[in-house]
Structures are given as C-alpha cells and as structure tokens.
C-alpha cells in the first residue's frame, strides 16, 4: 500500500481523488506548514492531533499519522493513542528518539534506551479501543547505534505489541534486504523519503522484498513549494499574474475539486 504524505486537508483530498487507498500525515510537512520551521520537535501532541483531526474529517480513506515520540512517557503515550483514535486516525507511528526529536533523515539523532521504547509500545498497544487501529513502531537507532541494534529494537517492539515495524533511514539496498529477511512475514513499512538517506527503490522491488506499506512523505509538499516559488517569482517580476494566469488551474475547476458541487446540492436539498 502506497501512502502519499499530506500536511493539510486539501492535500488529503487530492490524494483520495487520485485514487490512493490511504493517506499519511507527515510531521515534517505539518511542522513546515504550521510554523514554517524544520521538523525538530517544535510541535506538541495537541497541535499534531488537531491537524490530524482536520485531515481525517476531509477524507473517507484511512489516515496514518506521525505521532513522533508519543509526547512523553508511557502514560503520555496512552493519552496520545486515545487522542489520535478520537480524531479519526486509522494508525500512528511512534519512535524511539529523545526529545527534542528530529526528522528521521537529519543528522545527529539520539535514541532512548531500548526498554523505554518497548514500554511505550506496550502502553500504546494496550491503550487502543479500536482493534483495527494500527500501531507502527519506528526505530531511529540505525544512525546512532548501527543496524544490528536497530534490528534488536524492532524485534522487541514487535513482541511488545506493534503491528508494523518501521526501521528508519536505512542506507543501502543490502540493509533494506536484511531488514526484510530478518522480519519475513511481519508487516514492514518502507519510508521512501524523497531526497532522504534511503535508496529510491522501485515499487516492484519494495513489494518483492515483502514490505507492506510505502510512505512517500514529502513529495506533495516539495512539489507545492516549487510551484509556489515559481508563481511568486513571476508575480514579483511582472507585478500581476495576468501573463501566466492561463497556466494555473481554472477557478471553477478548483472549486469543484474542493467540493463546491456537493455544497450546491445540499443547498438545493434543504432550501427553505
């Protein structure tokens, strides 16, 4: 299953309209869109859940959301799981970084002791009310402690109740293949971070290795920023958008995309 990343409800609607079966709320993109800042642990649980709630309410397909470190100890993790569930999210991933955490493809990450992460996963698993709520355990141990330690942590998290394993920022096809071999038959997540540390394998290769989920977390954001910068540069140069307005999505098409026809139908249905 391929899950493109989104950071707002509009992006989630576009993902659903494109025919994807699920969407992913990226913490990297959420931080960038809400604060205009990098993903270095600046957002708290309430802000992330609030964004997830808006996104989940805009689509009918499942939403998987970044839940960072769970925002505290085991007790905080229980609250985090319950808050995301109430927000309508179908699953989350929690990670083993220390606070303040960083994007998984940044440098100088540090992780908590294994037992602390395992306790969080166990607490998260027990906190679920919906048996279909998917708990993804992410370890960032590959960078600071090596692949062997990352594999050990992933195994402990699986035993503690994780549904899916997410070994972040693998560096090389041999490492990716080793993770797939070590956890054959276990649902695995592949983070196809656009421009990140992990090699950009093809869909067929990832599927053949046995990965169940593929995140494409920031491509929508990067493409949107590229387009907005190009628009603003031309607007600054010309003073008005008159010369290139025909290159933009027509206004009527955009209002159709965000559901205006549905609103019109409701107005007619419930007209006084």
Secondary structure, DSSP 8 states (H G I E B T S, - for coil): -EEEEESSHHHHHHHHHTT-SEEEE-HHHHHHHHHSS-SSS-S-HHHHHHHHHHHHHH-SSEEEEE-TT-SSSHHHHHHHHHHHHHTT-SEEEEE-B-SS---TTSSS--B--HHHHHHHHHHHHHH-SSTT-EEEEEE-HHHHH-HHHHHHHHHHHHHHT-SEEEE-S--SHHHHHHHHHHTTTS-BEEE--TTSSS----HHHHHHHT--EEEE-SHHHHHHHHHHHHHHHHHHHHSSSTTTGGGS--HHHHHHHTTHHHHHHHHHHT--
